[in-house]
Every structure is written in structure tokens, then in C-alpha cells.
């Protein structure tokens, strides 16, 4: 492997990360502030959350009314972790309680 080939692979990987980051449901300003490592972490978290919550979706679109009612009834926010301690979901109202964005 030559230096040029290594650089080409890194450039390709970085381009793919930028493409995936653009698909995240966050503002363009927030996307630009993310490092590549943070981008990959957030992309993986978003994919895990999407896979985890596929059972609570109704007809492939929107969140089911039962799920919305459940979240609204909670006095706080929801955080879901895997057994390994990886974050897979944080409810959208977490900034109201912690003052932090994802």
C-alpha cells in the first residue's frame, strides 16, 4: 500500500462519514461541529435507536399513539442503554431537564 492509496482510502471514508452525517436529524450547524469520531458515534447510536424502536412504529410512519402517550406520561426523560452500556436512545425532551443536547 502506498501513501497515495492510503490517503485515497481515508478520503473515501471521510466522504462517506460526511454523507451519513448529512442524513442525521440534527441541524447543519450541529453537524459541522462534530468530529469524524463523534459523527460515527452518533450515526451508530441513531442506527441502533432506529432498529430498537422499529416495533413501536405504526405503518412505517410516525410514532404510534401508545408510544407518544407513554413518553408524555413520564415525569422526565427516557434513556435506553444496551447491556454493554452503549446509549441507543434519548428522548427528545432531555434538553428540558438537563439543558444538554444529544
C-alpha positions as CSV (number, residue, x, y, z in Angstrom):
1,X,0.0,0.0,0.0
2,X,1.4,3.4,-1.0
3,X,0.9,6.7,0.7
4,X,-1.4,7.8,-2.1
5,X,-3.6,4.7,-1.8
6,X,-3.9,5.2,2.0
7,X,-4.8,8.8,1.5
8,X,-7.4,7.9,-1.1
9,X,-9.0,5.3,1.3
10,X,-9.1,7.9,4.1
11,X,-10.6,10.5,1.8
12,X,-13.2,8.0,0.7
13,X,-14.1,7.0,4.3
14,X,-14.3,10.7,5.3
15,X,-16.6,11.4,2.4
16,X,-18.9,8.5,3.4
17,X,-18.9,9.8,7.0
18,X,-19.9,13.3,5.8
19,X,-22.7,11.7,3.6
20,X,-24.1,9.7,6.6
21,X,-23.8,12.7,8.9
22,X,-25.9,14.7,6.5
23,X,-28.7,12.2,7.0
24,X,-28.8,12.7,10.8
25,X,-31.9,14.6,12.1
26,X,-29.8,17.4,13.5
27,X,-29.1,20.9,12.3
28,X,-26.4,21.6,9.7
29,X,-24.7,23.8,12.3
30,X,-24.5,20.9,14.8
31,X,-23.3,18.6,12.0
32,X,-20.4,20.8,11.2
33,X,-19.3,20.9,14.8
34,X,-19.0,17.1,15.0
35,X,-15.6,15.5,14.6
36,X,-15.4,12.3,12.5
37,X,-15.2,10.2,15.6
38,X,-18.3,11.9,17.2
39,X,-20.1,11.7,13.8
40,X,-19.6,7.9,13.7
41,X,-20.7,7.5,17.3
42,X,-23.9,9.5,16.7
43,X,-24.5,7.6,13.4
44,X,-24.2,4.3,15.2
45,X,-26.4,5.5,18.0
46,X,-29.1,6.6,15.6
47,X,-29.0,3.3,13.7
48,X,-29.2,1.3,17.0
49,X,-32.1,3.5,18.2
50,X,-33.9,3.0,14.8
51,X,-33.5,-0.7,15.0
52,X,-34.6,-0.8,18.7
53,X,-37.7,1.2,18.1
54,X,-38.9,-0.4,14.9
55,X,-41.5,-2.3,17.0
56,X,-43.2,0.9,18.2
57,X,-43.8,2.4,14.8
58,X,-47.2,2.2,13.1
59,X,-47.4,1.6,9.4
60,X,-43.8,2.6,8.8
61,X,-44.5,6.2,9.5
62,X,-44.7,8.3,12.6
63,X,-44.6,7.1,16.2
64,X,-47.6,5.1,17.5
65,X,-50.1,7.0,19.7
66,X,-49.4,4.5,22.5
67,X,-45.7,5.3,22.4
68,X,-46.3,9.1,22.4
69,X,-48.7,8.7,25.3
70,X,-46.1,6.7,27.2
71,X,-43.4,9.3,26.7
72,X,-45.7,12.2,27.7
73,X,-46.8,10.5,30.8
74,X,-43.3,10.1,32.2
75,X,-42.1,12.8,34.6
76,X,-38.8,13.3,33.0
77,X,-36.9,11.9,30.0
78,X,-36.1,8.4,28.7
79,X,-32.6,7.0,28.2
80,X,-32.1,3.5,26.8
81,X,-28.8,1.6,27.1
82,X,-27.6,-1.7,25.8
83,X,-26.3,-4.3,28.3
84,X,-22.8,-3.0,27.4
85,X,-23.8,0.5,28.4
86,X,-24.0,1.9,24.9
87,X,-26.5,4.7,24.5
88,X,-29.2,3.7,22.0
89,X,-32.0,6.2,22.7
90,X,-32.5,9.6,24.5
91,X,-36.0,11.1,24.3
92,X,-36.3,14.4,22.6
93,X,-37.2,16.3,25.8
94,X,-33.9,15.7,27.5
95,X,-32.7,19.3,27.0
96,X,-35.7,20.5,29.1
97,X,-34.3,18.6,32.1
98,X,-30.6,18.5,31.6
99,X,-30.0,21.6,29.4
100,X,-27.9,19.4,27.1
101,X,-28.4,18.4,23.5
102,X,-27.5,15.0,22.2
